[in-house]
Amino acid sequence: MLLSLIVASLLVMGSPGPSTISVTAVGAAFGLGRSIAYMSGLVAGTIAVLLAVATGVVSVLLALPQLAPVLLAASAAYILYLAFRIATAPPLSKPDGMVAAPSFAGGVLLAVANPKAYVAIAAVFAGSPLGGVPKIAVLGVMIVLIHLVWWLAGAVFSRIFHDPVWSRRVNTAFAAALVATTAYAVM
């Protein structure tokens, strides 16, 4: 049971999506030091999503038909804003003090605005026969590990981000991937 929950969470929750793409992009574009607050916010926000799914809060909110489109529009607006920030981030070799890295609050906001997080966590949560508290604990640890791996992957990419031409190309690709994975999750 435990191994199947871990494997399912790696495959479903760890696959590319708005949170994982953004933590990689922000880690790469702004460096690990400047992006740790954002990564921590993503983890905190995703754990909040896990708790909302586990306690049934998400089911209650989605039962209000007039609220769902508003939540979806707000999510889309924030993800587009973050994609713009990633696409326009300066190369690491020319840090711009005027361009602040996304914050802890920005990470929390993306995590709770991420439609894939709700779908993926609900699928993994519902698909496991493991009891509630142990399941929440395991998925909480997996959320931390998944974000750490994607964030560290951004560090590997950061070498590319010192070259202005490659930095612009990769930032734009990350931003496009962020928008595309969000659109796919919504559909």
N, C-alpha and C positions, 0 to 999 in steps of 0.2 A: 504494500500500500504506500509506504513512504517513498520508495524508489520511484514508483509510477507517478506520484505527485511531483517529485523533483523533476523527473524527465518531462512531464507535461508542462510544468511551469517554465522550464528552459525553452521548450519548443514554442509554446504559445505566448507566454509573457516576455520571453527573451528575444523574440523575433523583431526585426526592424519595425519601428512605429514612431510616432511623434516624440515620445519620451526618450527612447534609445537613440534615435537619430539626432535629436537636439542635444543630448548630453555629450555625444561624440563630437558634434560640430562645435559646441561651445567650448568643450575641453581643448579641441584642436585650435580653434580660432583665437581663444583668449588665454590658453595655457592652463595648466592644472591649478596653479596658485590662485589665479583670478576667477576660476570657474568652480571652485569647491563649494562655495555657498549655493550656486545654482544647482549643482548635483545633489547637495544635501536637501534642498527644497524639493527636487523631483522625488527623492526617496520619501521624504515626509508626506508629500502630497499623494504619492502612489499608495503608501500605507493607509492614508485616510480613505482612498478609494477602496482599498481592500476591506477596511472596517465598514464602510458604507454598503458594500456588497454583502458582507457577512451578516450585518444586522438588518438587512432588508430596506434600508433607507432609499437605495436606488430604485427598488421596485415601487415604493410609495411615490417618489418623484415622477417616475415615468408613467404612473397611472394618471397623472394630471396632463391631459393632452395639450393644453394651451402652454404648458411650461416647457415641454420638450423642444419645440422650435426655437424658443428664446435661449435655452441652454446651448443648443447646437450652434446658433448664430454667434453667441458670445465666444464659444470655443473656437470656431472658425476664425473670428476676428483676431483673437489673441495668437493663434498659431500663425496666421499670415503676418502679424506684427513681428513675431519672433523670427520667422523665416527672413523677413526684411533685415532684421538686426544681424542675423548670421551672414546673409549675402553681402552686406555692406561693412562687415568687420574689417579693420585694417590688418595688413600683414603683421605677423609677430615681430618682424625685424624693425618695423616702424610703428611702435605702439602709439596710439593716439590717446592721450590723457583725457580728451573730451568724450571718448567713446567708452562708456562703462560696460563692464561685463554684465550679463543678466544676473539678477539677484536671487537670494533665497526665496523671496516672495514670488518672483517670476517663475522659479522652478515649481513651487507649490501650485501656482496658478495654471501652468501648463499641465501638470499632473492631473489636477481635478478637471481640467478642460479637455483632456485627452479621451476621445471616444473609444479608442482601441483599448485603453486601460480597463474600462468597464466591461467591455465584451470579453477580453482575454481573462481577466480575473474571475469574472462570473463563470466562464466556461471551465476553468481549472478548478474553481471552488466547488461548483456543482458536480463536477465529474469525479470527485474523490470521496470514497467512503470514510476517510479518516474523520475523526471527531472535530468539532468546531474549533476549540482553543488550540489543539496541536496543529490543525490545518492552518489557522491564522498565523501561528508562530513560524511554521515552515515557509509559508508564502511570504511572510515578512522578511525572513532571512534571504529568500530568493530574490526579493525586490532589491535589497541592498547589494547582493552579489552581482545581479544582472546589471544594475546601474554602474557599479564599480568597473566591471569589465568593459562596458561600452565607453565609459569615461576615460579609462586607461587606453583604450583603442584610439581615442582622440589624441592622446599624448604621442602615440606612434605617428599619427598624421601630422602632428605639429611641426615636424621638420619641414614638411612641404610648405607650411604656412609662413616661412621666412622669405620665400620668393614671392614678390608681389603678383606676378602673372599667375603662378600656380595657386597662390592663396585665393585670388579672385575666382579662379575656375572651380576650385574645390569648395569654397564657401557657397558659390552659386549652386553647385551640384547638391551639397548638403541641404540648402534651403529648398531646392526643388524636390528633393527626396522627402523632406519634412511635409511639404504641402501634398505630395502624391500619396504618401502613406496615410495621411489624415483623410484625404478624399476617399481612399480605398476602404479605410475603417468605417467611414460614415455610410458608404454604400453597402 
